[in-house]
């Protein structure tokens, strides 16, 4: 009985200090809830509000039709759960209102993978992977997309 109870307890997130994090957040039941441009525009606006509310740098961004990828670095790693909770809550409220829905918008939890600050190769590979999502999914022939920040890197523009 005790083992069953302990199996249901969530594992603690790894939040090493100074790390950046590769975040993946999926729509509930893997539905294509963010396929429309207006919904992705709402997500970009919510991400901008999140950056104003929390001390976080966004290095990578790719909005797909049923999930999103982020490479972020919060000023304090311990703030990541609160930051992501607020982002998921606020975006779900806004998108559900926009869509006329009242169900869960996101799956239960976001996935996060910490990347050590000195592991530059892994950071670059993660960034490449995030930006390649649109091309791999055959959404675009190239890497440029209004819902990816690849263009900022290719034109050396600011975040």
DSSP file (Angstrom, degrees, kcal/mol; ACC not computed):
  #  RESIDUE AA STRUCTURE BP1 BP2  ACC     N-H-->O    O-->H-N    N-H-->O    O-->H-N    TCO  KAPPA ALPHA  PHI   PSI    X-CA   Y-CA   Z-CA
    1    1 A X     >        0   0    0      0, 0.0     4,-2.1     0, 0.0     5,-0.2   0.000 360.0 360.0 360.0 -46.9    0.0    0.0    0.0
    2    2 A X  H  >  +     0   0    0      1,-0.2     4,-2.6     2,-0.2     5,-0.2   0.890 360.0  52.9 -61.4 -40.0    2.8    2.4    0.9
    3    3 A X  H  > S+     0   0    0      1,-0.2     4,-1.9     2,-0.2    -1,-0.2   0.887 108.3  50.5 -63.5 -39.2    4.7    1.7   -2.3
    4    4 A X  H  > S+     0   0    0      2,-0.2     4,-1.0     1,-0.2    -1,-0.2   0.901 111.5  48.0 -65.3 -41.2    1.5    2.4   -4.4
    5    5 A X  H >X S+     0   0    0     -4,-2.1     3,-0.6     1,-0.2     4,-0.6   0.921 112.4  48.2 -65.1 -44.2    1.1    5.7   -2.6
    6    6 A X  H >< S+     0   0    0     -4,-2.6     3,-0.7     1,-0.2    -1,-0.2   0.821 104.7  60.3 -67.3 -30.9    4.7    6.7   -3.0
    7    7 A X  H 3< S+     0   0    0     -4,-1.9    -1,-0.2     1,-0.2    -2,-0.2   0.792 102.4  53.7 -66.2 -27.0    4.5    5.8   -6.8
    8    8 A X  H << S+     0   0    0     -4,-1.0     2,-0.3    -3,-0.6    -1,-0.2   0.634  86.0  99.9 -83.2 -14.3    1.8    8.4   -7.2
    9    9 A X  S << S-     0   0    0     -3,-0.7     2,-0.1    -4,-0.6    -3,-0.0  -0.563  81.6-115.1 -74.0 131.4    4.0   11.1   -5.7
   10   10 A X        -     0   0    0     -2,-0.3     2,-0.2     1,-0.1    -1,-0.1  -0.352  26.8-111.8 -67.2 144.6    5.6   13.3   -8.3
   11   11 A X        -     0   0    0      1,-0.1     2,-0.1    -2,-0.1    -1,-0.1  -0.528  38.4-105.3 -72.0 142.7    9.3   13.3   -8.7
   12   12 A X        -     0   0    0     -2,-0.2     2,-0.1     1,-0.1    -1,-0.1  -0.432  37.2-110.6 -68.7 143.8   10.9   16.6   -7.7
   13   13 A X        -     0   0    0     -2,-0.1     2,-0.7     1,-0.1    -1,-0.1  -0.468  24.9-118.1 -72.1 144.4   12.1   18.7  -10.6
   14   14 A X        +     0   0    0     98,-0.2     2,-0.1    -2,-0.1   100,-0.1  -0.776  38.7 171.6 -82.2 119.2   15.9   19.1  -11.0
   15   15 A X        -     0   0    0     -2,-0.7    63,-0.1    99,-0.1    62,-0.1  -0.488   7.0-178.4-128.9  61.7   16.5   22.8  -10.6
   16   16 A X    >   -     0   0    0      1,-0.1     3,-1.4    -2,-0.1    99,-0.1  -0.368  36.3-101.8 -66.0 140.9   20.3   23.3  -10.6
   17   17 A X  T 3  S+     0   0    0      1,-0.2    -1,-0.1    -2,-0.1     3,-0.1  -0.320 101.2  15.5 -62.2 138.1   21.5   26.9  -10.1
   18   18 A X  T 3  S+     0   0    0      1,-0.3    -1,-0.2    57,-0.2     2,-0.1   0.391  94.5 131.2  83.4  -2.7   22.6   28.7  -13.2
   19   19 A X    <   -     0   0    0     -3,-1.4    -1,-0.3    97,-0.1    55,-0.3  -0.447  51.1-137.8 -83.5 154.6   21.1   26.3  -15.7
   20   20 A X  E     -A  115   0A   0     95,-2.0    95,-3.0    53,-0.1     2,-0.4  -0.681  24.6-137.8 -96.4 165.0   19.0   27.0  -18.7
   21   21 A X  E     -AB 114  72A   0     51,-3.3    51,-2.4    -2,-0.3     2,-0.7  -0.986   9.3-143.0-134.2 132.2   16.0   24.7  -19.3
   22   22 A X  E     -AB 113  71A   0     91,-2.4    91,-1.7    -2,-0.4     2,-0.4  -0.848  31.2-165.1 -88.7 117.6   14.5   23.1  -22.4
   23   23 A X  E     -AB 112  70A   0     47,-3.1    47,-2.2    -2,-0.7     2,-0.4  -0.865  14.7-174.3-109.6 136.5   10.8   23.2  -21.9
   24   24 A X  E     -AB 111  69A   0     87,-2.1    87,-2.9    -2,-0.4     2,-0.4  -1.000   3.8-178.5-127.4 130.8    8.1   21.3  -23.7
   25   25 A X  E     - B   0  68A   0     43,-1.9    43,-1.9    -2,-0.4     2,-0.3  -0.988  10.1-159.5-132.0 122.0    4.4   21.9  -23.1
   26   26 A X  E     - B   0  67A   0     -2,-0.4    81,-2.7    83,-0.3    41,-0.3  -0.737  21.5-111.1-105.5 148.4    1.8   19.9  -24.9
   27   27 A X  B >   -E  106   0B   0     39,-3.0     3,-2.0    -2,-0.3    79,-0.3  -0.407  55.6 -80.0 -67.4 151.6   -1.9   20.7  -25.6
   28   28 A X  G >  S+     0   0    0     77,-3.2     3,-2.0     1,-0.3    -1,-0.1  -0.282 115.0   0.1 -57.9 135.4   -4.3   18.4  -23.7
   29   29 A X  G 3  S-     0   0    0      1,-0.3    -1,-0.3    -3,-0.1    -2,-0.1   0.707 121.1 -80.2  55.3  23.6   -4.8   15.0  -25.4
   30   30 A X  G <  S+     0   0    0     -3,-2.0    -1,-0.3     1,-0.2    -2,-0.2   0.777  82.3 164.9  55.9  30.1   -2.3   16.2  -28.0
   31   31 A X    <   -     0   0    0     -3,-2.0     2,-1.6     1,-0.1     3,-0.3  -0.357  49.9-112.6 -71.7 157.2   -5.1   18.1  -29.7
   32   32 A X    >   +     0   0    0      1,-0.2     3,-0.8     2,-0.1    34,-0.2  -0.480  62.7 144.1 -90.1  65.1   -4.2   20.7  -32.3
   33   33 A X  T 3   +     0   0    0     -2,-1.6    -1,-0.2     1,-0.2     3,-0.2   0.630  68.0  45.4 -83.2 -15.2   -5.4   23.6  -30.2
   34   34 A X  T 3  S+     0   0    0     31,-2.0    -1,-0.2    -3,-0.3    32,-0.2  -0.059  76.5 109.4-118.6  33.9   -2.7   26.1  -31.2
   35   35 A X    <   +     0   0    0     -3,-0.8     2,-0.2    30,-0.2    -1,-0.1   0.811  59.9  83.8 -76.1 -30.7   -2.8   25.5  -35.0
   36   36 A X  S  > S-     0   0    0     -3,-0.2     4,-1.6    -4,-0.2     3,-0.3  -0.494  81.2-130.0 -79.5 144.0   -4.4   28.8  -35.7
   37   37 A X  H  > S+     0   0    0      1,-0.2     4,-2.4     2,-0.2     5,-0.2   0.871 105.6  57.7 -60.2 -40.2   -2.3   31.9  -36.0
   38   38 A X  H  > S+     0   0    0      1,-0.2     4,-1.9     2,-0.2    -1,-0.2   0.887 105.8  50.1 -60.7 -39.1   -4.4   34.0  -33.7
   39   39 A X  H  > S+     0   0    0     -3,-0.3     4,-1.9     2,-0.2    -1,-0.2   0.874 110.7  49.0 -68.2 -36.8   -3.9   31.4  -30.9
   40   40 A X  H  X S+     0   0    0     -4,-1.6     4,-2.3     2,-0.2    -2,-0.2   0.866 107.6  55.3 -69.9 -34.8   -0.2   31.5  -31.4
   41   41 A X  H  X S+     0   0    0     -4,-2.4     4,-2.1     2,-0.2    -2,-0.2   0.898 106.3  51.5 -61.7 -39.3   -0.2   35.3  -31.3
   42   42 A X  H  X S+     0   0    0     -4,-1.9     4,-2.6     2,-0.2    -2,-0.2   0.920 108.4  51.5 -62.1 -43.6   -1.9   35.0  -27.9
   43   43 A X  H  X S+     0   0    0     -4,-1.9     4,-2.5     1,-0.2    -2,-0.2   0.902 108.7  50.6 -61.2 -40.8    0.8   32.6  -26.7
   44   44 A X  H  X S+     0   0    0     -4,-2.3     4,-2.1     2,-0.2    -1,-0.2   0.902 111.0  49.1 -63.0 -40.0    3.5   35.1  -27.9
   45   45 A X  H  X S+     0   0    0     -4,-2.1     4,-2.2     2,-0.2    -2,-0.2   0.902 111.5  48.8 -65.8 -41.0    1.7   37.9  -26.0
   46   46 A X  H  X S+     0   0    0     -4,-2.6     4,-2.5     2,-0.2    -2,-0.2   0.894 109.8  52.1 -66.3 -39.1    1.5   35.7  -22.8
   47   47 A X  H  X S+     0   0    0     -4,-2.5     4,-2.2     2,-0.2    -1,-0.2   0.899 108.4  51.4 -62.8 -39.5    5.2   34.9  -23.1
   48   48 A X  H  X S+     0   0    0     -4,-2.1     4,-1.4     2,-0.2    -2,-0.2   0.914 110.6  48.2 -63.1 -42.4    5.9   38.6  -23.3
   49   49 A X  H  X S+     0   0    0     -4,-2.2     4,-2.1     1,-0.2    -2,-0.2   0.885 109.2  54.2 -62.8 -38.9    3.9   39.2  -20.2
   50   50 A X  H  X S+     0   0    0     -4,-2.5     4,-2.7     1,-0.2    -2,-0.2   0.907 105.9  51.8 -62.2 -41.9    5.7   36.3  -18.5
   51   51 A X  H  < S+     0   0    0     -4,-2.2     5,-0.4     1,-0.2    -1,-0.2   0.822 111.3  48.2 -64.9 -30.4    9.1   38.0  -19.3
   52   52 A X  H  < S+     0   0    0     -4,-1.4    -1,-0.2    -5,-0.2    -2,-0.2   0.846 116.0  43.1 -75.7 -34.0    7.8   41.2  -17.7
   53   53 A X  H  < S+     0   0    0     -4,-2.1     2,-0.3    -5,-0.1    -2,-0.2   0.831 119.9  37.4 -81.5 -34.3    6.6   39.4  -14.6
   54   54 A X  S  < S-     0   0    0     -4,-2.7     2,-1.3    -5,-0.2    -1,-0.1  -0.882  84.5-112.9-121.7 150.4    9.5   37.1  -14.1
   55   55 A X        +     0   0    0     -2,-0.3    20,-3.2    21,-0.0    21,-0.4  -0.686  66.0 136.1 -80.9  95.4   13.3   37.6  -14.5
   56   56 A X  E     -C   74   0A   0     -2,-1.3     2,-0.4    -5,-0.4    18,-0.2  -0.999  46.0-145.6-146.1 142.1   13.8   35.1  -17.4
   57   57 A X  E     -C   73   0A   0     16,-1.9    16,-2.4    -2,-0.3     2,-0.7  -0.918  12.9-149.8-106.6 135.4   15.7   35.1  -20.7
   58   58 A X  E     +C   72   0A   0     -2,-0.4    14,-0.2    14,-0.2     3,-0.1  -0.919  24.4 165.3-107.1 112.1   14.1   33.3  -23.7
   59   59 A X  E     +     0   0A   0     12,-3.2     2,-0.4    -2,-0.7    13,-0.2   0.791  66.1  28.1 -94.4 -34.0   16.8   31.9  -26.0
   60   60 A X  E     +C   71   0A   0     11,-1.6    11,-2.2    88,-0.0     2,-0.3  -0.983  61.0 172.3-134.8 143.6   14.7   29.5  -28.0
   61   61 A X  E     +C   70   0A   0     -2,-0.4    88,-1.6     9,-0.2    89,-0.3  -0.979   6.2 163.9-150.8 133.2   11.1   29.4  -29.1
   62   62 A X  E     -CD  69 148A   0      7,-2.0     7,-2.4    -2,-0.3     2,-0.7  -0.864  16.9-160.6-151.7 117.1    9.0   27.3  -31.4
   63   63 A X  E     -C   68   0A   0     84,-2.7     5,-0.2    -2,-0.3    84,-0.1  -0.881  15.9-176.6-100.2 115.3    5.2   27.1  -31.4
   64   64 A X        -     0   0    0      3,-2.6    70,-0.0    -2,-0.7    -2,-0.0  -0.273  42.8 -93.8 -95.5-172.7    3.9   24.0  -33.1
   65   65 A X  S    S+     0   0    0      1,-0.2   -31,-2.0    -2,-0.1   -30,-0.2   0.748 119.6  14.3 -79.4 -22.9    0.3   23.1  -33.7
   66   66 A X  S    S+     0   0    0    -34,-0.2   -39,-3.0     1,-0.2     2,-0.3   0.310 130.4  20.1-134.7   8.7   -0.1   21.0  -30.6
   67   67 A X  E     -B   26   0A   0    -41,-0.3    -3,-2.6   -33,-0.1     2,-0.3  -0.976  61.2-136.7-162.5 171.8    2.9   21.8  -28.4
   68   68 A X  E     -BC  25  63A   0    -43,-1.9   -43,-1.9    -2,-0.3     2,-0.4  -0.969   5.4-150.2-137.6 155.5    5.6   24.4  -27.8
   69   69 A X  E     +BC  24  62A   0     -7,-2.4    -7,-2.0    -2,-0.3     2,-0.3  -0.976  16.7 178.8-123.7 138.7    9.4   24.3  -27.1
   70   70 A X  E     -BC  23  61A   0    -47,-2.2   -47,-3.1    -2,-0.4     2,-0.5  -0.990  21.9-157.9-135.5 145.3   11.3   26.9  -25.1
   71   71 A X  E     +BC  22  60A   0    -11,-2.2   -12,-3.2    -2,-0.3   -11,-1.6  -0.954  36.3 166.5-117.9 108.0   14.9   27.3  -24.1
   72   72 A X  E     -BC  21  58A   0    -51,-2.4   -51,-3.3    -2,-0.5     2,-0.4  -0.836  31.7-159.3-124.6 157.0   14.7   29.6  -21.1
   73   73 A X  E     - C   0  57A   0    -16,-2.4   -16,-1.9    -2,-0.3   -53,-0.1  -0.851  14.7-157.0-136.4 101.3   17.0   30.7  -18.4
   74   74 A X  E     - C   0  56A   0     -2,-0.4   -18,-0.3   -55,-0.3   -56,-0.2  -0.453  26.9-121.5 -71.6 151.1   15.4   32.1  -15.3
   75   75 A X  S    S+     0   0    0    -20,-3.2     2,-0.5     1,-0.2   -57,-0.2   0.907 108.2  29.8 -58.1 -41.0   17.5   34.4  -13.1
   76   76 A X  S >  S-     0   0    0    -21,-0.4     3,-2.0     1,-0.1     4,-0.3  -0.987  77.2-147.9-119.7 121.7   16.9   32.0  -10.3
   77   77 A X  G >  S+     0   0    0     -2,-0.5     3,-1.8     1,-0.3     4,-0.3   0.832  96.9  65.6 -57.7 -33.8   16.4   28.3  -11.2
   78   78 A X  G 3  S+     0   0    0      1,-0.3     4,-0.4     2,-0.1     3,-0.3   0.680  93.0  63.2 -64.4 -16.2   14.0   27.8   -8.2
   79   79 A X  G <> S+     0   0    0     -3,-2.0     4,-2.8     1,-0.2    -1,-0.3   0.571  76.9  90.7 -83.7  -9.8   11.6   30.3   -9.9
   80   80 A X  H <> S+     0   0    0     -3,-1.8     4,-2.9    -4,-0.3     5,-0.3   0.908  84.3  49.1 -56.8 -47.9   11.0   28.0  -12.9
   81   81 A X  H  > S+     0   0    0     -4,-0.3     4,-2.4    -3,-0.3    -1,-0.2   0.918 115.0  44.7 -59.9 -41.8    8.0   26.1  -11.5
   82   82 A X  H  > S+     0   0    0     -4,-0.4     4,-2.3     2,-0.2    -1,-0.2   0.917 114.5  49.5 -66.7 -42.7    6.3   29.3  -10.5
   83   83 A X  H  X S+     0   0    0     -4,-2.8     4,-2.5     2,-0.2    -2,-0.2   0.931 114.8  43.4 -59.9 -48.9    7.1   30.9  -13.8
   84   84 A X  H  X S+     0   0    0     -4,-2.9     4,-2.7     2,-0.2     5,-0.3   0.853 111.5  54.5 -70.4 -34.6    5.8   27.9  -15.8
   85   85 A X  H  X S+     0   0    0     -4,-2.4     4,-2.6    -5,-0.3     5,-0.2   0.944 111.6  44.9 -61.3 -46.5    2.7   27.6  -13.6
   86   86 A X  H  X S+     0   0    0     -4,-2.3     4,-2.9     2,-0.2     5,-0.3   0.925 114.1  48.9 -64.1 -45.3    1.8   31.2  -14.3
   87   87 A X  H  X S+     0   0    0     -4,-2.5     4,-2.5     1,-0.2     5,-0.3   0.936 115.1  44.2 -59.8 -47.8    2.5   30.9  -18.0
   88   88 A X  H  X S+     0   0    0     -4,-2.7     4,-2.1     2,-0.2    -2,-0.2   0.911 116.8  46.2 -65.7 -42.9    0.4   27.8  -18.4
   89   89 A X  H  X S+     0   0    0     -4,-2.6     4,-2.4    -5,-0.3    -2,-0.2   0.956 115.9  43.8 -63.9 -51.3   -2.4   29.1  -16.2
   90   90 A X  H  X S+     0   0    0     -4,-2.9     4,-2.3    -5,-0.2     5,-0.2   0.909 116.3  46.6 -64.7 -43.4   -2.6   32.5  -17.9
   91   91 A X  H  X S+     0   0    0     -4,-2.5     4,-2.9    -5,-0.3     5,-0.3   0.889 111.9  51.5 -68.2 -37.9   -2.3   31.1  -21.5
   92   92 A X  H  X S+     0   0    0     -4,-2.1     4,-2.7    -5,-0.3     5,-0.3   0.922 111.1  47.9 -63.4 -43.6   -4.9   28.4  -20.7
   93   93 A X  H  X S+     0   0    0     -4,-2.4     4,-1.9     2,-0.2    -2,-0.2   0.940 116.2  43.5 -62.0 -46.7   -7.4   31.0  -19.4
   94   94 A X  H  X S+     0   0    0     -4,-2.3     4,-2.2     2,-0.2    -2,-0.2   0.920 117.5  44.4 -66.2 -44.7   -6.8   33.3  -22.4
   95   95 A X  H  X S+     0   0    0     -4,-2.9     4,-2.5     2,-0.2     6,-0.2   0.885 112.1  51.6 -71.9 -38.1   -6.9   30.6  -25.0
   96   96 A X  H  X>S+     0   0    0     -4,-2.7     5,-2.5    -5,-0.3     4,-1.1   0.911 111.8  48.0 -62.6 -40.9  -10.0   28.8  -23.5
   97   97 A X  H  <5S+     0   0    0     -4,-1.9     3,-0.4    -5,-0.3    -2,-0.2   0.925 112.8  48.3 -63.9 -44.0  -11.8   32.1  -23.5
   98   98 A X  H  <5S+     0   0    0     -4,-2.2    -2,-0.2     1,-0.2    -1,-0.2   0.881 118.0  40.6 -62.6 -39.4  -10.8   32.8  -27.1
   99   99 A X  H  <5S-     0   0    0     -4,-2.5    -1,-0.2    -5,-0.1    -2,-0.2   0.540 108.9-119.3 -88.0  -8.4  -11.9   29.2  -28.2
  100  100 A X  T  <5 +     0   0    0     -4,-1.1     2,-0.2    -3,-0.4    -3,-0.2   0.831  68.6 137.9  70.3  31.8  -15.1   29.1  -26.1
  101  101 A X      < -     0   0    0     -5,-2.5    -1,-0.2    -6,-0.2    -2,-0.1  -0.649  41.3-174.0-105.2 162.8  -13.7   26.1  -24.2
  102  102 A X        +     0   0    0     -2,-0.2     2,-0.1    -3,-0.1     3,-0.1   0.189  56.5  97.4-137.0  14.6  -13.8   25.3  -20.5
  103  103 A X  S    S-     0   0    0      1,-0.2     2,-0.1    -7,-0.1    -2,-0.1  -0.356  89.3 -66.4 -95.9 177.8  -11.7   22.1  -20.4
  104  104 A X        -     0   0    0      1,-0.2    -1,-0.2    -2,-0.1   -76,-0.1  -0.423  42.9-168.5 -60.6 137.2   -8.0   21.6  -19.6
  105  105 A X        +     0   0    0      1,-0.1   -77,-3.2    -2,-0.1     2,-0.3   0.849  66.5  41.4 -96.1 -44.1   -5.9   23.3  -22.2
  106  106 A X  B    S-E   27   0B   0    -79,-0.3   -79,-0.2     1,-0.1    -1,-0.1  -0.704  89.9-102.2-103.9 154.8   -2.4   21.9  -21.4
  107  107 A X        -     0   0    0    -81,-2.7   -79,-0.1    -2,-0.3    -1,-0.1  -0.174  54.2 -83.9 -63.9 170.9   -1.4   18.4  -20.4
  108  108 A X  S    S+     0   0    0      1,-0.1     2,-0.3    -4,-0.0    -2,-0.1   0.852 102.9   5.9 -50.3 -51.2   -0.7   17.7  -16.7
  109  109 A X        -     0   0    0      0, 0.0   -83,-0.3     0, 0.0     2,-0.2  -0.952  68.5-119.5-137.4 153.3    2.9   18.9  -16.5
  110  110 A X        -     0   0    0     -2,-0.3     2,-0.4   -85,-0.1   -85,-0.2  -0.590  31.4-123.0 -83.3 154.9    5.5   20.6  -18.7
  111  111 A X  E     -A   24   0A   0    -87,-2.9   -87,-2.1    -2,-0.2     2,-0.4  -0.819  30.7-175.3 -96.2 138.9    8.7   18.7  -19.4
  112  112 A X  E     -A   23   0A   0     -2,-0.4     2,-0.5   -89,-0.2   -89,-0.2  -0.999  13.1-170.7-138.5 137.3   11.9   20.4  -18.4
  113  113 A X  E     -A   22   0A   0    -91,-1.7   -91,-2.4    -2,-0.4     2,-0.2  -0.979  21.4-136.5-125.4 117.6   15.5   19.4  -19.0
  114  114 A X  E     -A   21   0A   0     -2,-0.5     2,-0.5   -93,-0.2   -93,-0.2  -0.475  14.0-159.1 -73.1 144.4   18.2   21.4  -17.2
  115  115 A X  E     -A   20   0A   0    -95,-3.0   -95,-2.0    -2,-0.2    -2,-0.0  -0.985  21.7-120.9-126.3 120.2   21.3   22.3  -19.3
  116  116 A X    >   -     0   0    0     -2,-0.5     3,-1.7   -97,-0.2     7,-0.2  -0.281  20.7-124.0 -60.5 140.4   24.5   23.2  -17.4
  117  117 A X  T 3  S+     0   0    0      1,-0.3    -1,-0.1     6,-0.0   -99,-0.1   0.735 110.1  50.7 -61.7 -23.2   25.8   26.7  -18.2
  118  118 A X  T 3  S+     0   0    0      1,-0.2     2,-1.6     2,-0.1    -1,-0.3   0.507  85.5  90.6 -92.4  -3.3   29.2   25.4  -19.3
  119  119 A X    <>  +     0   0    0     -3,-1.7     4,-2.0     1,-0.2    -1,-0.2  -0.528  47.3 159.7 -90.9  70.4   27.7   22.8  -21.6
  120  120 A X  H  >  +     0   0    0     -2,-1.6     4,-2.7     1,-0.2     5,-0.2   0.852  68.8  57.5 -62.5 -37.5   27.7   25.1  -24.7
  121  121 A X  H  > S+     0   0    0     -3,-0.3     4,-2.6     1,-0.2    -1,-0.2   0.926 108.6  45.9 -60.8 -44.4   27.5   22.2  -27.1
  122  122 A X  H  > S+     0   0    0      2,-0.2     4,-2.6     1,-0.2    -1,-0.2   0.897 111.4  52.1 -66.9 -39.5   24.3   20.9  -25.5
  123  123 A X  H  X S+     0   0    0     -4,-2.0     4,-2.4     2,-0.2    -2,-0.2   0.934 112.9  44.9 -60.6 -45.9   22.8   24.4  -25.4
  124  124 A X  H  X S+     0   0    0     -4,-2.7     4,-2.7     2,-0.2    -2,-0.2   0.902 113.2  49.9 -66.0 -41.2   23.5   24.9  -29.1
  125  125 A X  H  X S+     0   0    0     -4,-2.6     4,-2.4    -5,-0.2    -1,-0.2   0.888 111.3  49.3 -64.5 -38.0   22.2   21.5  -30.0
  126  126 A X  H  X S+     0   0    0     -4,-2.6     4,-2.6     2,-0.2    -2,-0.2   0.918 111.4  49.4 -65.5 -43.0   19.0   22.1  -28.1
  127  127 A X  H  X S+     0   0    0     -4,-2.4     4,-2.4     2,-0.2    -2,-0.2   0.916 111.8  48.5 -61.7 -43.9   18.6   25.4  -29.8
  128  128 A X  H  X S+     0   0    0     -4,-2.7     4,-1.9     1,-0.2    -2,-0.2   0.914 111.3  50.6 -61.5 -42.7   19.1   23.8  -33.2
  129  129 A X  H  X S+     0   0    0     -4,-2.4     4,-0.7     2,-0.2    -2,-0.2   0.911 109.8  50.0 -62.3 -43.7   16.6   21.0  -32.3
  130  130 A X  H >< S+     0   0    0     -4,-2.6     3,-0.9     1,-0.2     4,-0.4   0.936 114.4  44.2 -60.4 -47.4   14.0   23.6  -31.2
  131  131 A X  H 3< S+     0   0    0     -4,-2.4     3,-0.4     1,-0.2     4,-0.4   0.762 108.7  57.8 -71.9 -24.3   14.4   25.6  -34.5
  132  132 A X  H 3X S+     0   0    0     -4,-1.9     4,-3.0     1,-0.2     5,-0.3   0.603  81.6  89.5 -80.8 -10.7   14.4   22.4  -36.6
  133  133 A X  H <X S+     0   0    0     -3,-0.9     4,-2.3    -4,-0.7     6,-0.2   0.897  86.8  48.3 -53.7 -45.8   11.0   21.3  -35.3
  134  134 A X  H  4>S+     0   0    0     -3,-0.4     5,-2.8    -4,-0.4     6,-1.3   0.881 114.9  45.1 -64.6 -38.4    9.1   23.2  -38.0
  135  135 A X  H >45S+     0   0    0     -4,-0.4     3,-1.3     3,-0.2    -2,-0.2   0.912 112.9  49.5 -72.5 -42.0   11.3   21.8  -40.8
  136  136 A X  H 3<5S+     0   0    0     -4,-3.0    -2,-0.2     1,-0.3    -1,-0.2   0.882 110.4  50.8 -63.9 -38.5   11.2   18.2  -39.5
  137  137 A X  T 3<5S-     0   0    0     -4,-2.3    -1,-0.3    -5,-0.3    -2,-0.2   0.408 113.9-121.9 -79.6   3.8    7.4   18.4  -39.2
  138  138 A X  T < 5S+     0   0    0     -3,-1.3    -3,-0.2     2,-0.2    -2,-0.1   0.826  77.3 126.9  56.5  35.9    7.3   19.6  -42.8
  139  139 A X  S   <S+     0   0    0     -5,-2.8     2,-0.3     1,-0.3    -4,-0.2   0.809  78.8  16.3 -82.9 -35.7    5.5   22.8  -41.7
  140  140 A X        -     0   0    0     -6,-1.3    -1,-0.3     2,-0.2    -2,-0.2  -0.954  64.2-139.6-134.7 153.3    8.1   24.9  -43.4
  141  141 A X  S    S+     0   0    0     -2,-0.3     2,-0.1    -3,-0.1    -1,-0.1   0.838  93.2  26.4 -79.1 -34.4   10.8   24.2  -46.0
  142  142 A X  S    S-     0   0    0      2,-0.2    -2,-0.2    -3,-0.1    -3,-0.1  -0.237  93.2 -99.1-109.4-159.2   13.3   26.4  -44.2
  143  143 A X  S    S+     0   0    0     -2,-0.1     7,-0.3    -9,-0.1     8,-0.2   0.682  84.1 103.6 -99.9 -21.8   13.8   27.5  -40.7
  144  144 A X        +     0   0    0      6,-0.1     2,-0.3     5,-0.1    -2,-0.2  -0.431  40.2 148.3 -69.1 132.6   12.1   31.0  -40.8
  145  145 A X    >   -     0   0    0      3,-0.3     3,-1.4    -2,-0.2     6,-0.3  -0.956  53.9-124.8-159.5 143.5    8.7   31.1  -39.2
  146  146 A X  T 3  S+     0   0    0     -2,-0.3    -2,-0.0     1,-0.3    -1,-0.0   0.688 112.1  54.2 -66.4 -14.5    6.8   33.9  -37.4
  147  147 A X  T 3  S+     0   0    0    -84,-0.1   -84,-2.7    -3,-0.0     2,-0.3  -0.014 102.3  64.1-111.1  29.2    6.3   31.5  -34.4
  148  148 A X  B <  S-D   62   0A   0     -3,-1.4     3,-0.5   -86,-0.2    -3,-0.3  -0.980  73.1-139.5-142.0 146.6   10.0   30.6  -34.0
  149  149 A X  S >> S+     0   0    0    -88,-1.6     4,-0.9    -2,-0.3     3,-0.9   0.221  73.7 109.3 -93.9  17.7   12.8   32.9  -33.0
  150  150 A X  H >> S+     0   0    0    -89,-0.3     4,-2.4    -7,-0.3     3,-0.9   0.895  71.8  61.4 -55.4 -41.5   15.2   31.4  -35.4
  151  151 A X  H 3> S+     0   0    0     -3,-0.5     4,-1.9    -6,-0.3    -1,-0.2   0.803  95.9  60.2 -58.1 -30.5   15.0   34.6  -37.5
  152  152 A X  H <4>S+     0   0    0     -3,-0.9     5,-3.4     1,-0.2    -1,-0.3   0.875 110.0  41.6 -65.3 -36.0   16.4   36.6  -34.6
  153  153 A X  H X<5S+     0   0    0     -4,-0.9     3,-0.7    -3,-0.9    -2,-0.2   0.891 113.0  51.6 -77.8 -40.2   19.5   34.5  -34.7
  154  154 A X  H 3<5S+     0   0    0     -4,-2.4    -2,-0.2     1,-0.2    -1,-0.2   0.809 122.0  33.4 -69.0 -26.9   19.9   34.4  -38.5
  155  155 A X  T 3<5S-     0   0    0     -4,-1.9    -1,-0.2    -5,-0.2    -2,-0.2   0.300 110.6-121.3-106.9   7.8   19.6   38.2  -38.6
  156  156 A X  T < 5 +     0   0    0     -3,-0.7    -3,-0.2     1,-0.2     2,-0.2   0.897  56.9 157.6  53.0  47.4   21.4   38.7  -35.2
  157  157 A X      < -     0   0    0     -5,-3.4    -1,-0.2    -6,-0.2    -2,-0.1  -0.602  44.3 -94.8 -96.8 162.5   18.4   40.5  -33.7
  158  158 A X              0   0    0     -2,-0.2    -1,-0.1     1,-0.1    -5,-0.0  -0.259 360.0 360.0 -73.4 162.7   17.7   40.9  -30.0
  159  159 A X              0   0    0     -7,-0.0    -1,-0.1    -6,-0.0  -101,-0.1   0.462 360.0 360.0 -58.8 360.0   15.4   38.6  -28.1
